[in-house]
Amino acid sequence: MAISLKTSKMLWGRSANRCAYPNCRRILIEDKTETDDASIVGDEAHIVSRKKDGPRGASTLTAEERDKFENLILLCKIHHKIIDDQTLNYTVDNLKQMKAEHIQWVEKNLTQDVDKQREDEIYASYIDKWIELIDLHNWQDWTSFIFGSGQPRITLKQLDNLRTLELYIFSRIWPKRYNSIEFAFNNFRFILSDFNKVFEMHKEKIDDYGEPWYFTEKLYNKKIQKSYNELVAEYNYHVDLVQDLACELTRSANYLCDQIRKYISSSFRIKEGSLLIVTGPNIDLNFVTHRLEFTTNDIDIIKYPGLEKFMEIRKDRGFNFGKGVNEKYLEYEN
């Protein structure tokens, strides 16, 4: 488990970015300078340790509950170490009281933008759901089955999650505070919608791999009134389009991560870095790692143009697989 973005926003916002230790109240974010980024000098400390053998870890709390807001307190690094070294003095009840008194002090003594805090938490909850349904932390792993072996495939569970995510984003009620984040979410949804539609045009379910998978159907094995070469060409075009949409989805996901860092959490995925994809094996049997991002901040270029235009311009979007427009996909779309 991990601390969710919404929980993190709640903890930092409601604590006013200050240490909750009595009479400390140090601001835990050092401002950026002309040469360096801002520096975080505080910790999201666990009241009951994340591990059972850690400080105050003997508890009936589940792993998920240990990462919830109720079990966290914001502290500077010095006081974090003190409370974890002196567990007899700093008990669970003592720390909960410390946290409650600090939040009360913030509400009484500091001017907080309550609307911004509430709306930031809404955005963070949407981002958490996006992270879950898109399996963001395992992006390179699950997309490797899209880009590998020349036959895109995806688990039934992941495809269901992608369908759910498409509707989830579409149904959100947006606070309208950060237009760039809302644009990035909806741009991602438009690409995801076409990826789902195109992939599902030629898929077959296979249950031979421990869990159900959808494989791209090998059209050239079908007994229809077309030559083998024609069917191979159709199959290759379809595979290239699925992979090109997955490339665009990756660029869009990295763009959304940029907006999250800009408006919601400057540390979002700083440790993990940009989303990457792996293609191959190539002719030389090697795999290649690619970093796919938009090379401009021009919204008109970043904006997904729809499937027909995308098929036409995909070769100009950066790394890609195929080219050309196939009217069959537009008929299916309509």
C-alpha positions as CSV (number, residue, x, y, z in Angstrom):
1,M,0.0,0.0,0.0
2,A,1.0,3.7,-0.3
3,I,-0.3,7.0,0.9
4,S,-2.8,8.2,-1.7
5,L,-2.5,11.7,-3.3
6,K,-5.8,12.8,-1.7
7,T,-4.6,11.7,1.7
8,S,-1.3,13.6,1.2
9,K,-3.2,16.7,0.1
10,M,-5.4,16.5,3.2
11,L,-2.5,16.1,5.6
12,W,-0.4,18.9,4.2
13,G,-3.2,21.3,3.5
14,R,-5.0,20.9,6.9
15,S,-1.7,21.0,8.7
16,A,-0.8,24.2,6.8
17,N,2.5,22.6,5.7
18,R,3.8,22.9,9.3
19,C,5.2,20.5,11.8
20,A,2.5,19.4,14.3
21,Y,4.9,19.0,17.2
22,P,3.9,21.4,20.0
23,N,5.7,24.8,19.7
24,C,7.6,23.7,16.6
25,R,5.2,24.5,13.7
26,R,8.1,24.9,11.3
27,I,7.1,25.4,7.7
28,L,8.1,22.1,5.9
29,I,8.5,23.4,2.4
30,E,11.5,25.6,1.6
31,D,10.8,28.0,-1.2
32,K,12.6,27.4,-4.5
33,T,15.5,29.7,-5.4
34,E,16.8,31.1,-8.7
35,T,18.8,27.9,-9.2
36,D,17.0,25.2,-7.3
37,D,13.5,23.7,-6.9
38,A,11.6,23.9,-3.6
39,S,12.8,21.5,-0.9
40,I,10.5,19.4,1.3
41,V,11.9,19.1,4.8
42,G,9.0,17.3,6.5
43,D,7.6,13.8,6.7
44,E,4.2,12.2,6.5
45,A,4.7,10.3,9.7
46,H,2.7,7.2,10.7
47,I,1.1,7.2,14.1
48,V,0.8,3.4,14.0
49,S,3.8,2.2,12.0
50,R,3.3,0.9,8.5
51,K,5.1,-2.2,9.6
52,K,4.0,-4.3,12.6
53,D,7.5,-4.4,14.0
54,G,7.9,-0.6,13.7
55,P,7.1,2.2,16.2
56,R,3.7,1.6,17.7
57,G,3.2,-1.0,15.1
58,A,1.4,-3.6,17.3
59,S,-2.1,-2.8,16.2
60,T,-5.2,-4.3,14.6
61,L,-5.1,-1.7,11.8
62,T,-4.9,-3.2,8.3
63,A,-2.2,-2.3,5.9
64,E,-4.6,0.0,4.1
65,E,-5.8,1.7,7.3
66,R,-2.2,2.5,8.3
67,D,-1.8,4.8,5.2
68,K,-5.1,6.7,5.8
69,F,-5.3,10.3,7.0
70,E,-6.4,9.3,10.5
71,N,-3.1,7.5,11.0
72,L,-0.8,10.2,9.7
73,I,0.8,13.2,11.3
74,L,2.9,15.9,9.6
75,L,6.3,16.4,11.3
76,C,9.7,17.9,10.6
77,K,12.4,15.3,10.3
78,I,13.8,16.0,13.8
79,H,10.5,15.5,15.6
80,H,9.7,12.5,13.4
81,K,12.8,10.8,14.7
82,I,12.1,11.8,18.3
83,I,8.6,10.3,18.3
84,D,9.8,7.1,16.7
85,D,12.8,6.7,19.1
86,Q,10.7,7.5,22.2
87,T,7.6,5.4,21.7
88,L,6.8,5.1,25.5
89,N,6.4,8.8,25.7
90,Y,4.8,9.3,22.3
91,T,1.9,6.8,22.3
92,V,-0.8,6.5,19.7
93,D,-3.3,8.5,21.8
94,N,-0.7,11.2,22.5
95,L,0.1,11.6,18.8
96,K,-3.6,11.7,17.8
97,Q,-4.2,14.5,20.4
98,M,-1.1,16.3,19.1
99,K,-2.4,16.2,15.6
100,A,-5.9,17.3,16.5
101,E,-4.6,20.2,18.6
102,H,-2.3,21.3,15.7
103,I,-5.2,21.3,13.2
104,Q,-7.3,23.3,15.6
105,W,-4.4,25.8,16.0
106,V,-4.2,26.1,12.2
107,E,-7.9,26.7,11.9
108,K,-7.9,29.4,14.6
109,N,-4.7,31.2,13.8
110,L,-4.0,31.0,10.1
111,T,-5.9,32.2,7.1
112,Q,-6.6,29.2,4.9
113,D,-8.1,29.1,1.4
114,V,-10.8,26.6,2.3
115,D,-12.2,26.4,-1.2
116,K,-8.9,25.7,-2.7
117,Q,-8.1,23.0,-0.2
118,R,-11.5,21.4,-0.8
119,E,-11.1,21.5,-4.6
120,D,-7.5,20.3,-4.5
121,E,-8.8,17.2,-2.6
122,I,-11.4,16.6,-5.3
123,Y,-8.8,16.7,-8.0
124,A,-6.6,14.4,-5.9
125,S,-9.4,11.9,-5.5
126,Y,-9.9,11.8,-9.3
127,I,-6.1,11.4,-9.8
128,D,-6.0,8.5,-7.4
129,K,-8.8,6.7,-9.3
130,W,-7.0,7.4,-12.6
131,I,-3.8,5.9,-11.1
132,E,-5.7,2.8,-10.0
133,L,-7.7,2.1,-13.1
134,I,-4.8,2.8,-15.6
135,D,-2.4,0.8,-13.4
136,L,0.0,3.8,-13.6
137,H,2.7,2.3,-11.4
138,N,2.9,-0.7,-13.7
139,W,2.5,1.2,-17.0
140,Q,5.7,-0.2,-18.6
141,D,4.8,-3.7,-17.6
142,W,1.2,-3.9,-19.0
143,T,1.9,-1.8,-22.1
144,S,4.8,-4.1,-23.0
145,F,2.2,-6.7,-24.0
146,I,0.7,-4.0,-26.4
147,F,4.1,-3.3,-28.0
148,G,5.7,-6.8,-27.8
149,S,5.7,-9.8,-30.1
150,G,3.7,-8.2,-32.9
151,Q,0.3,-9.2,-31.4
152,P,-1.1,-6.7,-29.0
153,R,-2.8,-8.3,-26.0
154,I,-4.2,-7.2,-22.7
155,T,-5.8,-8.9,-19.7
156,L,-9.5,-9.0,-19.4
157,K,-9.3,-7.2,-16.1
158,Q,-7.1,-4.4,-17.5
159,L,-9.4,-3.9,-20.5
160,D,-12.4,-3.7,-18.1
161,N,-10.6,-1.1,-16.1
162,L,-9.8,0.9,-19.2
163,R,-13.5,0.9,-20.1
164,T,-14.4,1.9,-16.6
165,L,-11.9,4.7,-16.6
166,E,-13.3,6.1,-19.9
167,L,-16.7,6.5,-18.3
168,Y,-15.3,7.6,-14.9
169,I,-13.5,10.6,-16.5
170,F,-16.5,11.4,-18.7
171,S,-18.8,11.6,-15.6
172,R,-16.7,13.8,-13.4
173,I,-18.0,17.0,-11.9
174,W,-15.0,19.4,-12.3
175,P,-14.3,22.2,-9.9
176,K,-13.1,24.4,-12.8
177,R,-10.1,25.7,-10.9
178,Y,-7.4,24.2,-13.0
179,N,-8.3,24.2,-16.6
180,S,-5.0,22.6,-17.7
181,I,-5.7,19.5,-15.5
182,E,-9.2,19.2,-16.8
183,F,-8.1,19.5,-20.4
184,A,-5.4,16.9,-19.8
185,F,-7.9,14.4,-18.3
186,N,-10.4,14.8,-21.1
187,N,-7.6,14.7,-23.8
188,F,-6.5,11.4,-22.2
189,R,-10.1,10.2,-22.3
190,F,-10.6,10.9,-26.0
191,I,-7.5,8.9,-26.9
192,L,-8.5,6.1,-24.5
193,S,-11.9,5.9,-26.1
194,D,-10.4,5.3,-29.6
195,F,-7.8,2.9,-28.2
196,N,-10.6,0.8,-26.6
197,K,-12.7,0.9,-29.8
198,V,-9.9,0.0,-32.1
199,F,-8.5,-2.8,-30.0
200,E,-11.9,-4.4,-29.6
201,M,-12.5,-4.5,-33.3
202,H,-10.3,-7.6,-33.7
203,K,-9.9,-9.3,-30.4
204,E,-10.2,-12.9,-29.2
205,K,-10.4,-14.2,-25.7
206,I,-7.8,-16.8,-24.6
207,D,-7.8,-18.5,-21.2
208,D,-4.5,-20.4,-21.5
209,Y,-2.3,-18.0,-19.4
210,G,-3.6,-18.3,-15.9
211,E,-6.0,-15.5,-16.3
212,P,-8.2,-14.4,-19.2
213,W,-6.5,-12.4,-21.9
214,Y,-7.7,-10.6,-25.0
215,F,-5.3,-11.2,-27.9
216,T,-5.4,-9.3,-31.3
217,E,-7.1,-11.8,-33.6
218,K,-4.8,-13.0,-36.4
219,L,-6.9,-12.0,-39.4
220,Y,-4.9,-14.0,-41.8
221,N,-6.1,-17.2,-40.2
222,K,-9.7,-16.4,-41.0
223,K,-11.4,-18.2,-43.8
224,I,-12.9,-15.3,-45.7
225,Q,-12.9,-14.3,-49.4
226,K,-9.6,-12.4,-49.3
227,S,-6.1,-13.4,-50.2
228,Y,-3.6,-14.2,-47.6
229,N,-1.5,-11.2,-48.5
230,E,-4.5,-8.9,-48.1
231,L,-5.3,-10.3,-44.7
232,V,-1.7,-9.9,-43.6
233,A,-1.7,-6.3,-44.7
234,E,-5.0,-5.6,-42.8
235,Y,-3.6,-7.3,-39.7
236,N,-0.4,-5.3,-39.8
237,Y,-2.2,-2.0,-40.3
238,H,-4.5,-2.9,-37.3
239,V,-1.6,-3.8,-35.0
240,D,0.2,-0.5,-36.0
241,L,-2.8,1.6,-35.2
242,V,-3.4,-0.1,-31.8
243,Q,0.3,0.6,-31.0
244,D,0.2,4.1,-32.3
245,L,-2.8,4.9,-30.1
246,A,-1.0,3.4,-27.1
247,C,1.9,5.7,-27.9
248,E,-0.4,8.7,-28.0
249,L,-1.9,7.5,-24.7
250,T,1.5,7.4,-23.2
251,R,2.3,10.9,-24.3
252,S,-1.0,12.1,-22.9
253,A,-0.5,10.4,-19.6
254,N,3.0,12.0,-19.2
255,Y,1.4,15.4,-20.0
256,L,-1.3,14.8,-17.3
257,C,1.5,13.9,-14.9
258,D,3.2,17.2,-15.7
259,Q,-0.1,19.1,-14.9
260,I,-0.5,17.3,-11.7
261,R,3.1,18.3,-10.7
262,K,2.4,21.9,-11.7
263,Y,-0.9,22.4,-9.8
264,I,-1.5,19.6,-7.3
265,S,1.7,18.0,-6.1
266,S,5.2,19.1,-7.1
267,S,6.6,15.8,-6.0
268,F,4.2,13.6,-8.0
269,R,6.2,10.7,-9.6
270,I,9.5,12.6,-9.1
271,K,11.0,9.4,-7.8
272,E,9.6,7.1,-10.5
273,G,10.1,9.5,-13.4
274,S,8.3,9.7,-16.7
275,L,6.3,6.8,-18.1
276,L,8.3,4.7,-20.5
277,I,7.4,2.0,-23.0
278,V,9.4,-1.0,-24.3
279,T,9.2,-2.3,-27.8
280,G,10.5,-5.5,-29.3
281,P,12.1,-7.8,-29.8
282,N,13.3,-6.2,-33.0
283,I,15.0,-7.8,-35.9
284,D,18.2,-8.0,-33.8
285,L,16.2,-9.6,-31.0
286,N,16.8,-6.6,-28.7
287,F,14.2,-4.6,-26.8
288,V,14.2,-0.8,-26.9
289,T,13.0,1.6,-24.2
290,H,11.2,4.8,-25.4
291,R,10.3,8.0,-23.5
292,L,7.2,9.5,-25.2
293,E,6.2,13.1,-24.5
294,F,4.7,16.0,-26.3
295,T,7.6,18.2,-27.6
296,T,5.5,21.4,-27.3
297,N,3.3,23.3,-24.9
298,D,0.9,24.3,-27.7
299,I,-2.5,23.1,-26.7
300,D,-3.7,23.0,-30.3
301,I,-1.0,20.5,-31.1
302,I,-1.3,18.5,-27.9
303,K,-5.1,18.2,-28.3
304,Y,-6.1,14.8,-29.7
305,P,-7.6,15.5,-33.2
306,G,-9.9,12.5,-33.4
307,L,-9.2,9.1,-35.0
308,E,-9.4,10.1,-38.7
309,K,-6.9,13.0,-38.3
310,F,-4.7,11.0,-36.0
311,M,-4.3,8.3,-38.6
312,E,-3.2,10.9,-41.0
313,I,-0.7,12.8,-38.8
314,R,0.5,10.0,-36.4
315,K,3.8,9.9,-38.2
316,D,4.4,13.5,-37.2
317,R,3.6,12.9,-33.4
318,G,7.0,11.4,-32.6
319,F,7.8,7.7,-32.4
320,N,5.2,5.6,-34.2
321,F,4.6,2.4,-36.1
322,G,2.2,2.9,-39.0
323,K,0.8,5.5,-41.4
324,G,-2.2,6.2,-43.6
325,V,-6.0,6.4,-43.1
326,N,-8.2,3.4,-43.3
327,E,-11.9,4.3,-43.8
328,K,-13.0,1.0,-42.2
329,Y,-12.1,2.3,-38.8
330,L,-14.2,5.5,-39.3
331,E,-17.2,3.4,-40.3
332,Y,-16.8,1.4,-37.1
333,E,-16.4,4.6,-35.1
334,N,-19.7,6.0,-36.4
